[in-house]
Amino acid sequence: MISVGELMVSRGGSVNPLQFPDEEFDLYSIPAFDAGQPEIALGAEIGSTKQIIQPNDVLLSKIVPHIRRAWVVGDDRGRRLIGSGEWIVFRSEKVFPSYLRHVLVGDPFHQQFMQTVSGVGGSLLRARPAFVASIQIPLPPLEEQRRIAAILDQAETLRTQRRTALALQGSLTQSLFLDMFGAGDSQGWPVTSIGEIVDEENGGIRTGPFGSQLLHSEFVDEGVAVLGIDNAVNNEFRWGERRYIAHAKYKELKRYTVRPGDVLITIMGTCGRCAVVPDDIPLAINTKHLCCISVDRSRVVPDYLHAYFLRHPTARKYLEQTAKGAIMSGLNMGIIKAMPIALPPLPLQQTFATRIASIEALKATHRRALAALDAMFASLQQRAFAGLL
């Protein structure tokens, strides 16, 4: 074992790019990490003083520390390499860079890393390097580090490929919708409002119970499920934390029952997320955080409404003009009811839904494979850092 302080760079030097306005730099910043590659920028565009870094340095983000960001500095591409002040820099001949990166994002280190944090929360949280320096990590011989890193790199590549496939399938959904319906209201299709295409007999459009009608003390271990904003994640229906009310309480609230094919739109928290309730939904109600829409299936297919709300230019323009704030803080049932919606022929909507179902089935396969890879990767990390790989 070794303390990471022995690997940290304390006096690596700095440079003020403003003094070299016409020089191009390779800038390793937090936004560049999220983009996947260093930014090529002129000194005049960078501004503040930066750290001087070297190829194979390992960078660990000390801001927003719950997001695991660790980066190996790439090759010298003929420009000076600089890093923003948000990085803790590690450099040593004792360590193989890829191995150290895996250690820094692994669970054992991260749990201790989070204990070094100060700040009031969110983006203001900072890990304190002086405290980080005392964290102990395993450091086997270099050849063993290379072997472990190669195994973990290969496993990580497989996970990345799965995530990329999922992202591409999401893009395919958007492309399919725009190809079939992108100019819907300019093709002579009738235009109405969402309030006019709901199924009133099955609940119409509604939010869940407010105030004393549903208290946290009334949640039980099993019974009727209660849906909230965590059931609409990445604009898809997901099971988050399970919440239940007793069947006796449900009798008072059955008008809020959620049915297969209902469209959920979040109107509190992170507003504007949207999901279609799956066919295998158990008996459930929605909370005040969700607007639940039961559509008239003779006019609208739920998958079309879901995609329309998220992707159609008319819908997006309407929301931008009527909802307040960057996260739709003014979204409410009145706004949703009044939203204009173009109605293509029902067979065309059904064809779209069939194609979406095929894409969703493929995505489900990739998600299961990704979950298995994530579990395998966590197991490999645990064994590697315990000397058992």
Salt bridges, closest charged atoms under 4 A:
GLU6 OE1 - LYS94 NZ 3.46
GLU23 OE1 - ARG80 NH2 2.84
ASP26 OD2 - ARG77 NE 2.90
ASP26 OD1 - ARG79 NE 2.61
ASP34 OD1 - ARG69 NE 3.02
ASP57 OD1 - ARG91 NE 2.71
ASP107 OD1 - ARG68 NH1 2.77
GLU143 OE2 - ARG146 NH1 2.84
GLU144 OE2 - ARG147 NH2 2.73
ASP153 OD1 - ARG101 NH2 3.81
ASP153 OD1 - HIS102 NE2 2.70
GLU156 OE1 - ARG101 NH2 2.53
GLU218 OE2 - LYS249 NZ 3.18
ASP230 OD1 - ARG243 NH2 3.12
GLU236 OE1 - ARG238 NH2 3.04
GLU236 OE2 - LYS363 NZ 2.49
GLU236 OE1 - ARG367 NH2 2.24
GLU252 OE1 - LYS249 NZ 3.20
ASP262 OD2 - ARG206 NH2 3.25
GLU360 OE2 - LYS363 NZ 3.36
ASP374 OD1 - ARG159 NE 2.77
ASP374 OD1 - ARG163 NH2 3.67
